[in-house]
């Protein structure tokens, strides 16, 4: 089912039927079968809810970017949520398990 939804979403995105203000961003990674990071961001009309589901360090470190510029950084503990209002449409995010400055491409600086 997830694969089907991903295909449908991808198709709608190609034909321009999606809105940058209504989306879900899911970040997850694992090593040797152990979850290292699991974070989710639900965006709805400029309101975003960031959720840190799992992190090997116990914290998710976020950097929010718009047009290549960092506009916000914050830290969430595992199981913590934060809602931010008024974010610009099309903002991007990077999330990691350790504190470090990140570039818009999510590489450590």
N, C-alpha and C positions, 0 to 999 in steps of 0.2 A: 504494500500500500504506500509506504514512504517513497519508493522509487516512482510509482505512478504520480504521486503528488509533485515530486521534484520535476518530472518531465512536464507536467501540466504547467507548473510555475515557470519553468524555463521557456516554454512555448509562449506563455502570456507575456513574459518579459521581452521576448524577441519582437512581438507585435505591438509592444507599447501599452499593454493593458494593466500595468502595475504602477503603483504609486510609491515613491521613495519614502513616503511618510507612513506606509502601512506594510510592515515586513517583520520577519523574524530572523535574527542572527544567532546561529548556534555555533559554539566553538567547543570542540572536545578533542582530547588526545589521550593516548594510553601508551604505556611501555610494558612489554612482557605481560600483557593482560591486566595490568593495573591502571586504573584511571588516574591520569596526571592532572587533567584539567577538564572541567565541564561547566560551561557558562552559557547563559541564554539571555538575549535581549529582545523584548517585544516592543515594536514601535507602532504607535497608532496616532496619526495626525499631530506629530511633533512632541508627543509624550512618549517617553521610553521608560520601560521597566527593566532594569538590569538585575540578573539573578546569578549568584555564584552557587552552583550546585555541588561542586567538588574541586579541590585543589590540593596537591601534595603538600603545599606549604601551609594550608589552612586559610589562605587568602587569595582573592582574585584582584589583580592590579589592572585598572582600566586607564586607557588614554582615549579621549574622544577627539576626533579631527573633523574639520570642515575646510574644504578647499585647500588641503595640505597644511593647515595650521592647527596646532593643538589648542582646543578650546576648554578642555576640562580633564582633570585627572582625579581619581578617587580609588579607594580600596574597600572591598567588601569581604567580610568573613564568610566561610562556608555556611550556606543556608540563609544568608542575608540577602535582602533585596533593597534596591534604591530606585525611586522614580524621579526622573528629571523631566520638567516641562519646558516647552519653548525651544527645543533643539531644532536647528535648521534641517529642512528636508535634504536627504542625501548625505547626512553626516556618516562618518565611518568610525570604527572603533578598533582598538587593539586590546587584547586581554592576555595576561600572563600570570605565572605563579610566583614570580619574584619581582621585587621593586627595581625598576630600571627605566631610564628615559627611552622612549620609543619613537621611531620615525613613523610617518604615515604609512609606510609599507610594513610596519610591525617588526622592524629590525631594531635591536638594541643600539643605542648611540654610545 
